[in-house]
Amino acid sequence: MICMGVTASAPAKVIMFGEHFVVYGEPAIVLAIDKRAYARVEQRKDGKLFFRSLNLSLSGYFENGNFKVEEGDAREARLRFEPLKCVVDKVLEKSGERVGLDIEVNSAIPVAAGLGSSAATAASVAAAVSALLGVKAAKEDVFRIAFEAEKITHGTPSGVDPAIATFGGALMFQMDTGFRPIEVKCEIPLVVGDTGVNRSTRVQVMKVRGVMDRHPHIFRFMREIAREIVLEALEALKRGDLEALGELMNLNHALLYGVGVSDESLEWLINAARKAGATGAKLTGAGGGGCMIALAESERIGKVLEAVQTAGGRAFIAKKTDEGVKIEQG
């Protein structure tokens, strides 16, 4: 059964602890935050898969294996919509239907800033198309479909982004053991600051690999420290100890600075947040630009936000959300 139209959404994420060292088998802690990507899906009669991104001002359609742009740069449009076409194709395959669809996406998540915008968009499209076509899709199914889309976007992703976009809440991730939900009972008031500086994740990963190659013994100790920080942060989260969490964020950032993935744009915002009373502040994601996060007590969060904005960051207040991908309407 096909209904008239469905809207779904999925959350953004921040990496609280463990980025980069997770590549070498250490654990990381990831948090879903209350910025979301939305997908609205309706059926159309002509068999085309038509995509529109409101936040990127892009649109175009796939027909008979060809792509035609209608708004924006053709290369960028195809780059953005190919992963979403993969999502739609997977759901159509499960449904046994071959129908035309209008897919409109709109993300409140900053794009290419390390906050998981592409994975949240993919998860919301998967959920919306499944609901529209009456396909029973458990969250595990949505995760797997979004993960396939992320492989097109990022090559060899860890799976962290589609997992947190699908399930929400807080997760501990490790390469050899996968994902484990973390029970977090306290509020985690964060300021997220976007430097606006574009960066390549691949370049930052190679910087860290260079440090490991040149200083293997030192890097081994850094890995061990990164692991201990994550394990202590896990306990601090369980008992709701924001002061300890902040201290551990500062220690984690010191490691990331040491391996060369911070830069002037991030340091400027991080220092501003700490001076304004943040309990802790660090880069989140790949580094070399992108975003930072600052943890602050509720009464200080406004001052930290203002300080990060004054320092030049595009900043917003974020909170943990336990809501993963969900149907909003339809």
Steps between C-alpha positions, in 0.01 A plus 500: 500500500633844404397807699497862382821627655738431790748716691779345708794645690829390658746671735847647467788376713810616680797286591550568871818293538737283300508630143802401287619245759188298418664424163769309692255287697435724800145582621309819427188656654243651265196707593185576298402868525176686439575631151324293236485427129154460344378310195156539340405231248203480262416275208506632142354346186784533246749253650768763573690518828499875560716646778500851645724628779351816647802582716750454214279649222550194280255290300498243222367160403609150402329330207611186316841513666565862403510809722377844398554805719224759534649735761859567605831354387454169315808334651415599856136398454595154376756463780233578761217300347680178393515370861130582548415319176682198646270526805187519284614210280554278806150573631341454155678165476348392833155622398493342156362832369640709217343842555597861444567705810544862604758518780546837667770528766570787735777480758540728799840335549805691370632315194857369477569605860541156661150489649366210293274693263526250213424199721202672664364590157546143374329352807205738471457419128515125574234529770272728296511290179446178699195648672361638174523162327379300799836324542559373853841639586643449849762746618767241422379501137512881486853491644621250239348698212643832628839331546502398131431863406786616724738267314421694182552832680811418705660187355575293812297650786507353851121484520485738798298767318218279364483315833448811712265654240287184512501412869560838671615531862863429581715219363844363570662377179806282449614348172520141623186497718268744319239713678380493858229732635597710801244594763534873571250638751632857527461791262814582302478870406733568209596791281593388150716748311555470125822666384369515142840368387473217248719201568575159359453209738747301291772765543451507879509118523828499306648759739435265791641204307815705435546560874454128566755408232760748626447440874351151543593456868366839604186445294439171679492684832271765352261224390499357852426843647220554247348166608521590870336838434205328329463243781507771768255710296266200488492487880458880525203483261337226707523705820420834332830664596526799264815636664688175441364481143629851429847420633510185288392699191795735556737204534359341185546824309863522616563160338330610177703823498812290553438288190447815292129499418404822674559835330483873572129526419414227752740620769352850481149369574613246760697760697210745483264234639733412787553866594121547509463223756469177303583196711674349199540560127647302212481448128246245383543288190798506267636842597698736277195728506143378533347510847589519867282424801495657845336359813363748753270509800151618403543844658817565297395358165373836369830673575696221333276520193551877478877464541528243219286720273709808583814300415360440151330163533156416364375362828190345649394332824445126472371231733513123491199343337388142550282519187662338200338478159122546520191564292385857548187493282315257278 
